[in-house]
């Protein structure tokens, strides 16, 4: 079982790296790109003995307590069995 966790800055937080990427894209001809937000991706392998509910609870706790700074970041995830 694998969990895919995506961590991004909250929309209320400025993203200077995303802005730099957007500016670079505009300079090389991608002027129709309206916004870029950067983030982090984590792939977590889980033991096969976990139930779907236990896996969700574990990934939720890992994402909330370890992978994100709740003041400035938010997360989403999905689990593939």
Secondary structure as the mmCIF struct_conf table of DSSP 4:
data_model
#
loop_
_struct_conf.conf_type_id
_struct_conf.id
_struct_conf.beg_label_comp_id
_struct_conf.beg_label_asym_id
_struct_conf.beg_label_seq_id
_struct_conf.end_label_comp_id
_struct_conf.end_label_asym_id
_struct_conf.end_label_seq_id
STRN STRN1 UNK A 2 UNK A 9
TURN_TY1_P TURN_TY1_P1 UNK A 11 UNK A 12
BEND BEND1 UNK A 13 UNK A 13
HELX_RH_AL_P HELX_RH_AL_P1 UNK A 16 UNK A 27
TURN_TY1_P TURN_TY1_P2 UNK A 28 UNK A 29
TURN_TY1_P TURN_TY1_P3 UNK A 31 UNK A 32
STRN STRN2 UNK A 39 UNK A 45
TURN_TY1_P TURN_TY1_P4 UNK A 48 UNK A 49
HELX_RH_AL_P HELX_RH_AL_P2 UNK A 52 UNK A 62
HELX_RH_PI_P HELX_RH_PI_P1 UNK A 63 UNK A 67
TURN_TY1_P TURN_TY1_P5 UNK A 70 UNK A 72
STRN STRN3 UNK A 73 UNK A 80
#
